[in-house]
Amino acid sequence: MPRTLTRAGVPRPYYLARLAHMSFLVGIVLLPFFVWSWIKHDSDEDAAAALSIGAWIVIGLSVIAAIWFVFG
């Protein structure tokens, strides 16, 4: 059974870690579809969507790294 507290007695944010991982995975799944649509239609809206999904992936990775370093 994993420890539920850090050395300082702070509860580990497992729900936040799960949410960050799922957000990252959703971004990874959606990104190829938005890039394909952007290439096929050459639309500014598709380009913006692809860039925003890329930013979502970067933010998700940052949150995962922060949780790992702070609470790991």
Buried (B, 14 or more C-beta within 10 A) or exposed (E): EEEEEEEEEEEBBEEBBEBBBEBBEBBEEBBEEBBEBBEEEEEEEBBEBBEEBBEBBEBBBEBBEEBEEEBE
